[in-house]
């Protein structure tokens, strides 16, 4: 099947993003008091929870996308309208 069904699967990306995601969650759980102190300061520190949410979302989303691609679950390809 000369490449018709063969796709390059993102194993390395999945492993790296999974490790980063696990590290972020571990840090958040172990250093929860520190994170709460930073978030409670107010002022410019009000952006910290927003930035944290974006970082977690990006990393976890990248891992999840790669995970499903490795399993072979991809979005359905549609043809363009003529």
C-alpha positions as CSV (number, residue, x, y, z in Angstrom):
1,X,0.0,0.0,0.0
2,X,2.6,2.5,-1.2
3,X,1.8,5.3,1.3
4,X,-1.9,5.5,0.7
5,X,-2.8,4.6,4.2
6,X,0.6,5.2,5.8
7,X,1.0,8.4,7.7
8,X,3.8,9.7,9.8
9,X,2.6,9.4,13.4
10,X,3.8,12.0,15.9
11,X,5.2,9.7,18.5
12,X,8.0,12.1,19.6
13,X,5.7,15.1,19.8
14,X,3.2,13.0,21.9
15,X,6.0,11.9,24.3
16,X,7.4,15.4,24.7
17,X,4.1,17.2,25.1
18,X,2.9,14.4,27.5
19,X,6.0,14.8,29.6
20,X,5.6,18.6,29.7
21,X,1.9,18.3,30.6
22,X,2.6,15.8,33.4
23,X,5.4,18.1,34.7
24,X,3.0,21.1,34.7
25,X,0.3,19.2,36.5
26,X,2.8,17.8,39.0
27,X,4.2,21.2,39.7
28,X,0.7,22.7,40.2
29,X,-0.3,19.9,42.6
30,X,3.0,20.0,44.6
31,X,3.3,23.8,44.7
32,X,-0.4,24.8,44.9
33,X,0.2,27.1,47.9
34,X,2.8,29.1,45.9
35,X,0.5,29.4,42.9
36,X,-2.3,30.6,45.1
37,X,-0.1,33.2,46.8
38,X,1.0,34.6,43.4
39,X,-2.6,34.7,42.1
40,X,-3.9,36.4,45.3
41,X,-1.5,39.4,45.0
42,X,-3.7,41.2,42.5
43,X,-2.5,44.0,40.2
44,X,-0.2,42.8,37.4
45,X,-0.3,39.3,38.9
46,X,-3.9,39.0,37.9
47,X,-2.6,37.9,34.5
48,X,-0.9,34.9,36.0
49,X,-4.0,32.7,36.2
50,X,-4.9,33.6,32.7
51,X,-1.4,32.9,31.3
52,X,-1.3,29.6,33.3
53,X,-4.6,28.5,31.8
54,X,-3.3,29.3,28.3
55,X,-0.1,27.4,28.8
56,X,-1.9,24.3,30.2
57,X,-4.4,24.4,27.4
58,X,-1.8,24.7,24.7
59,X,0.4,21.9,26.1
60,X,-2.4,19.5,27.0
61,X,-4.1,20.2,23.6
62,X,-0.9,19.4,21.8
63,X,-0.5,16.2,23.7
64,X,-4.1,15.2,23.1
65,X,-4.0,15.9,19.4
66,X,-0.8,13.9,19.0
67,X,-2.2,11.1,21.1
68,X,-5.3,10.7,18.9
69,X,-3.1,10.9,15.8
70,X,-0.9,8.1,17.0
71,X,-4.0,6.0,17.6
72,X,-5.1,6.7,14.1
73,X,-8.1,8.9,14.9
74,X,-8.2,11.9,12.6
75,X,-10.7,14.4,11.5
76,X,-12.7,13.5,8.4
77,X,-11.3,15.1,5.3
78,X,-14.0,16.9,3.2
79,X,-13.7,18.0,-0.4
80,X,-14.0,21.7,-1.1
81,X,-17.1,23.2,-2.7
82,X,-16.8,23.9,-6.4
